[in-house]
Amino acid sequence: MSVHRTIDSGLGRAGGPFAAYRRRDRNPSLTLPLRNRRGSVGDRDGYGNAVKHFQLYGWLTEETLNVGPWISNLPRDSLSSMRHSLLPALLRGSSRKTCSWQTAVLAVPLALCAALAGISGIACAQTPTSAPPQFTLAGDRFKPLTWDEMTPEQKTMIEHLLTGARRGVGGPFNILLRSPEMGDLAQQFGASVRFPSTLAPRLNEFAIILTARFWTAQYEWTAHRRAAAQAGLSEDIIQAVAAGNRPAKMAPDEEAVYNFCTEVLKTHQASDATFQAAVKAVGERGVVDIMGAMGWYQFVSMLLNVDRYPLGEGVQPELKPLP
């Protein structure tokens, strides 16, 4: 019986590290005799047969391990150590005559971990300490933090912001750094709400500026009224929302989004007619994405308003308090 077909053990099926076995076209001789349902392996050759059937030397390649292009650049002494010292020792176990297949399978990831630890040590020794990332935080009540003041968790959050979809740290993130574990999760949620939304950018930004207007969040409004205009939302609609008025002329999908957002913000509910119109305009997933955007930007607006987040030099607040 070949491993690529079945392994009747606690693992249930040949998954995880056995994925390579199922590729018979790429590893035609990868078979493993099974003694019993407990999964032990053994025959006349014992340890030697386990090595033969696992084809350990063949495993240590980019193709069978599927671990990325770096595998071909492993130092020869690291591969040699894994092949001729660590792996045989792990496979040998308590007896040269028997070897559980579980022990044999564990040998490869353990050996790779050991090799990678050595490789990373070499890399760390050879790579100079990188300069801190360049960024500028802003805030009022929450003092802007510097890199040197940050904990490792805060630095991780900053790195995720700088390498993520935003490529920046403006807005609520100086505040969220005070709770970096929550802040890092929150910024990921916010990025998913804004960037890969199923809503057309015009409609997504419409929901955002309606939320910013409801909270009179000046910074959020300033940033997203520009984004809404760039996405194709008309200036007449933007100006009407800024004044707290219903826009006189909207496309059908814009009207559905406007009605849904304003009703939910003001009443915390949505009538059947409003809900059905929104579903017709953007689909059920689109309605959920609208609520996701509203929820995230209400949180952002709350953070910015409490901080009294600055608008930037020379920028005047556009929104007047709502009656």
Buried (B, 14 or more C-beta within 10 A) or exposed (E): EBBBEEBBBEBEEBEEBBEBBBBEEEBEEBBBBBEEEEBBBBEEEBBBBBBEBBBBEBBBBBBBBEBEEEBEEBEEEBBEBBBEEBBBEBBBBEEEEBBBBBBBBBBBEBBBEBBBEBBEEEEEEEEEEEEEEEBEBBBBEBEBBEBEEBEEEBBBBBEBBBEBBBEEBBBBBBBBBEBBEEBBEBBBBBBBBBEEBEBBBBBBBBBBBBBBBBBBBBBBBBBBBEBBBEBEBBEEBBEBBBEBEEBEEBBEBBBBBBBBBBBBBEEEEBEEEBBEBBBEBBEEEBBEBBBBBBBBBBBBBBBBBEBEBBBEEEEEEEBEEEE
